[in-house]
């Protein structure tokens, strides 16, 4: 994405890692909704987003990108960057994801790069010469991952000349503030609203009001399966239930037939955690009933929350072999808590990636403090798909995909993952140009 003078070498881990679990994209929306709904009834077609099943990604090797900038329009190279592996065939992805990542592969102009940083740094920016579409972004900016996801959405919006303004609302983690933020974006004229939805169906009334006023809403990574399309037009997510199954399978590979596991989740009651927890437990019960989940905790996906959850786990007296978590960034606080307690660090299976965690993992290999680490790509790129799903409908008149499911490979850490030239909270490989990554990290 950046010019040749700023490109850096980046090699997806698929080149060196043998143990890879691909979260299958070939699943119907109904399966995802059932996994997240928590009930036995099947959601009706009038209240649940549906889509045709995406083809399962193949494991044939694809050419690995040598820089962070894919050749202009090179879909496979951009997929390799986004997923941080060369094992997923771009042609296996849903068409709308292919379209979004093809657009993402086109290098930004210097003007777009400067404007992207300006829009990321301010709450309201105007695009010189842009059209009449207004893209609003909303999410509590709880951590660096959220900052990077917002930049991904901003960059994607800037690739559309029809976009003339980008507005960002970053409330505290609070339902009332999120609802107010959605209303604010609608009142300010947003025609597109993109965000990470921590509150599931609780935000549906605010989203529906915004859509009734003329906006289209898209969310990414965290699903809201019970929310109808008249409130959320498009949801971009992995097969969350299958992620839980994949995590359970990796745990069985590590532990064999018995052991203890802890689940760490993010914000209390978020549907993402409920879904993967349920499916992981069901898989363990079926395949390895002597592997028990003995502890669960919410962390708000923050450093403090992860440390407090770890302290509570240690105080509980439950010795666990593995901690599963759906966010890598705070996991160094688990390491810290266990070190302070003089306890052996459990193995980790987590979503996303984090540079400081890679540093801790790498430094301990070959010692009695070593632990296993299995993680995924950063997932921030999925915000781009949410933008494109709506914008492509606006400019092309096509139907907005109600549900876009992407694969989520779980990958064993390697020594090359730690980047000594990047700060601790660098979230790993993204589709954001290096020039912008460095500016963002320097601004904190």
C-alpha positions, 0 to 999 in steps of 0.5 A: 500500500505504501510507495516503494520508498516506504515498503518494508519486508513482511513474510506471512507465517504460513511459510514456516509454520506447519501447524495451521488451523483454518477457521472454515469460511464455508458455513451458513449464516444460520449456524453462526446465528444459532451458535451466538443466540444461546437458545434452541430455536432457529432465528426467523428469516425476517430477523436474522441476516442470511447469506449463501455459504462461502467456499472453504479456503484451500490450503494450497500455497500462494505466493508470499508478499515480500513487502507490506504493499501488495502489487496494485490490485494483486488480490492474492498478495493482499489476502496473504498480508491480511491473513498473515499466511499464504495458505488461503486461496483468495478465490475461496473468499466471498466475492465481497471480501475479494472486492474489498481487498482488491481495492485495499491493494491499490497503493495510496497516493501521498495526498491520501496518506496525509489525509488518512492521518488527518482524519484519524487524528481528528473527529471530523474531516472533510475530503477535498473534492469528495462526494456527498457520502459521509462515513461515520465510525464509532467504537470505544477506543479501548486499546491500540487494536481499536485505533488500527481498526479505525484507520483501516476503515478510514483508508478504505473510505478514502478510496471512494471519491464519493466520500466527502467527509469522515466523522469519528465518535469514540465514546467511553465503554458505556451503552448509553454513550454508544447509543448517543454516539450513533444518534450523533453520527446520524444527526451529523448526516452520516450515510454510512456508519461503521463500528465495533459493536460491544453491546450486541442487540442492545444497540439495535434500536439506535442503529435502526433509528440511524438506518431509518434516517438514511444511514447504512450500518456495518459492524465487524469482527464481533457479531450481533447475530440476533440483530435484523438487517433493518438495524445492521445492514452488514456484519463482517465476521469470522465463523465465531463458533468454528473459532471456538471449535478450532481453539478446542482442537488446538487444546486437545493437540497440546493436552491430549486427553486431560487438563484444565483450561480457563476462558478469558473474555472481553466486555461482559455479555458480548455475543462474540465471547458467548459464542466461541465459549459455548462451541469450544466447551461442546467440542471438548465435551465431545472429543476430550471430556476430561479436559475441563473449563475450570475458570472464566473471567471478563477483562473488558479487553484491557491490560488492567482487566487481564491482570485482574482476571489472572490474579483472580484465577491464581487466587482461585486455586485452579491450576490451568494448562491453557488460557484461551482468549479472544484478544492478544494485546492484554496477555502480557499482563497474564505473564506478569501476574504469573511471574509475580506469583512464581507460577508456571505460565500456561499455554495461550490460544488467542485471537489477534497478535501482539508484539510484546506478547511475541517478545515474552514468548520468544525470550522464554523459549528454551527455558523452564519458563517457556510456553506455547503461543497460538494466535491469528492475524490482527483482524483489523483489516475486516473493517475495510470489508464493512466499509466496502460492503455498504459503499459498493452498494451505494455506488453500484446499486448492488445488494448489501451482503448481510453477513460476510464470513472470513477465515480465521487461521490459528497459527503457532508463533515463530521467532520471526514474529517479534519485531524489535523495531516496533513498540510493545502494543504493535498489533502485528501485520496489518494492511495499513501502510508503514508510513501511517503505522509509524505515525500512529504509534508515534502519536500515542 
